[in-house]
Amino acid sequence: MKPQDYPRSVLNMISALKRMPGVGTRGAERLALWFLQQGRNEANQLAAALTTAVETVGNCPECGFFAEKGCRCTACDDPARDSSLLCVVEQATDVLPIERSGSFRGLYHCLGGKISPLDGVMPEDLAIEKLIDRVKAHPGCEVILAVGSDVEGEATALYLAEQLGKLPCRCTRLAQGMPAGAGLGHADAITVMRALEGRRGL
């Protein structure tokens, strides 16, 4: 006797949902069943939204953030932005935490990754040449390196600092240290070291 299971089309949907980041087998199954129980309308709306986004959204030709294909993003199109401040991030998704802080009014540059020879990612694989061109177009600007603090991020920051050191710009790095609301007992040695190095007067 064969054990009872979902129809093949439902199993295919669960398998497809499982490929999404952060969605496990149980989560994919719950989502699939929710769509089936909601009826055709919800599934069609999601399918239409996904198709439209994939077909119409690309990367800003200026900074690399998400934008409608063939258009610049809202930051690059905003004349109120300070073009003398350029924040360099690894991925387009890194822009949003900075934007949501409400504390930065400059422009962005998305590298498209970080230098990682073990993964086959070299400087020429990233949007570094474009960054250099943008800096040359705005002499005297400040370039804020907002890349990660892991080994690859540090290697990327050092490489960028070396390249930008040849240009008429000021190169800075995001401060690192104790997160708000955290105690020393929860911090690792590198975080404490960076917090001490970045201390300031009161």
Beta strands, then each sheet from edge to edge (+ up, - down):
strand 1: 57-59
strand 2: 66-68
strand 3: 82-89
strand 4: 106-110
strand 5: 142-145
strand 6: 170-173
sheet 1: 1+ 2-
sheet 2: 4+ 3+ 5+ 6+
end
